[in-house]
């Protein structure tokens, strides 16, 4: 135990178990007793009920533990978090129990899930919190001088509300010259104090005596009270009154009417003036003074207030008799209160489930009820009952406790709510009763499937209906309630003509309205069946199905179709009628059908137009065309009839057929007449639309093509501009076409090319071919060069000159022949060797040809601008530009002062002066490679 509760718990913890209801899983009760002092602060610890009951603290929360007191007084509270009982309201033992020494507070601790009840009693221990108090602060006592020694003079006792050792224990009197104290224990445990005369009084010596009476209690620390006694010495009267009985015992019923005489006391005096005796209440409590009064002359005790047995079961009243000489005597009246049945039973609902499921098993506890009656005896015996003819019963579990349980199965659909009247009747005469009405709702269980109002539904809908047409509304009802009664509608999956039913019909899942998803055609589909499912919102859901027959109604949406005569657009078909035909001659028959049904398919035939209406007629029902008169020679050979075929629908539809009839006796006559027969052309109504659409498409394609071509041209122009701007510093590496010494090149052309850096196109001018002498000179030049190279082969083989330091590129990026450190003449000179370059080991690539072409174009531009001498084959041209090699990332830059290696070019004196043309007079120096050379 903690502070406040330590040392006060007696340790008297009792447990017992009672099974009072077999339908309940367990009914466990226990009794616990604690002891605490009074006046403990609010929140002080009383006891650890969780530990004392042997349960976990969380059980207090899960079981909704609570404290219940019959008189609704809440002195002790429950701390669910810690499982402690604490002081809820400050307890004053004197206020709670009064003069009763054994004071306790009892209450019940109730648990739910499962329902349990424990009786707890807390004993309230008295503390010395009250000092003795005298009724008066000053006592005046008249004593005759004739009082004999040993005479007793009762004094008003001090009052101490405490009990036990803390109550009044002793008295002291000062001074004790004439009087001493005599303390006696009364019948009720009270101490009666009186003064005893031990020394005679002499009025002539001293008229007044002042004494101090002190009362002490037994508490620690000890408390006391004092009162001053003023004694007046009287002369004469030496006999005191004497009561007829030392104690009077009587009774009174509770709620007795006012002025009811409870008792009558009397005293006698040996003196002659005994009639002067007065009666008084001595040491009367406030409750006694409020309920009773005494007549001072007669000694009758009457009721002046409302007596309640439940508050006071007995009264002890002290009575004093006093004569005119101041002599007194004391007695006491014990008044017992008789209980009457004046309190109705009190019903307290300890636990109640306001709703119970309709599938609850019999014996399910609905409520736990406590009944109390403040009366006693048979008046407090209570019988509890409920209405008959209900599926419930009430059973007693413990003293004054009842359980309301189900007695049979429940059905919410029959009765959704019960008003259960619980009646408590006591055993008084006449008996008193109390009624309590419990409103119990039956919660729904999904035990009913939806039910359609019809076993099947037939829906009629006209064909050619617009989509989303409302066809029918199906309705199903569910006897359940709430979500269990909410019905949803669905289509059961199925196929119709290879398509799902959902593509034909849809249903609103909430309202059951059925819609057509598409337009129906009676000629394709006349009727079909499907299943509609109604499903409630329960768990698990229940459902029911119904058959829906959809019947398509025919509409006059098809015009008659003419089967005969067949209408052709290219040839003329005519029926021949001989001129000798009589009246009623059968010419032909119009055969037509209508795919509709019923009266929409009833056809009638009418002659709309005819060359001669008086010659032919058509049957209204059969469509037969016959002559109505004799054919004459005056009748035209060419007869054209227009017949209208009309159905019987509303509105009606029709078809028109044209029939050519030839009135002739022979076929040649017919042929000659119908040669120039003019046919009516039938134009397609949509032909104009198709022509406009085709024209628009062609125009759009043409515009897109023009925009695409312009975009490509602009893109290429910008790319070329960037390319030539970035290549202004590239060197031009010329490509020299080989000179064939054996004369295989028959013609040599001189190319004049004008190129710019901002354009990819150049002008090429072809000049007449050279003469034969020029070819011979070139042939000789090639022979001399080849001989010169053969003489230098040995020197070049022994020691190879390192490459020029300016050509610092990987082998795969060098223009011309590939390979590192191999001179052109080391690969072997042959036909087509160009001075200073060596032979091509392989045919020149497109990149190499482009390099040569650019070099030639550059040189041609300089020659054109200056009209100076052309370069010849003896010396390499000066490299004045950079060259971009296609397919390579290298940019070659040549040193303008760099000379072509002498080992690659023969010296000028190697050729005869007469045979070497001058640079200015040799057109061949500007010769470009021909297509044959490139190949």
Helices and strands as residue ranges (DSSP letters): E 13-15, E 29-37, E 45-48, H 49-53, H 57-62, E 66-68, E 76-79, E 84-87, H 93-97, E 104-111, E 116-125, E 138-144, E 152-154, G 164-166, E 168-174, E 179-185, E 191-197, E 208-217, E 224-234, E 242-243, E 247-253, E 261-264, E 267-268, G 274-276, E 278-282, H 286-291, E 292-294, E 300-303, E 314-322, E 328-338, E 346-352, E 355-357, E 365-372, G 377-380, E 382-386, E 392-398, E 401-406, E 417-426, E 433-443, E 451-452, E 456-462, E 469-473, E 476-477, G 482-485, E 488-491, E 495-496, E 499-500, G 501-503, E 505-507, E 513-516, E 527-535, E 543-553, E 561-564, E 574-577, E 586-589, E 591-593, G 598-601, E 603-610, E 616-618, E 624-627, E 638-647, E 654-663, H 667-673, H 687-726, E 751-754, E 763-766, H 772-791, H 793-798, G 811-813, G 824-827, H 846-866, E 883-884, E 891-892, G 908-910, G 919-921, G 923-926, H 931-934
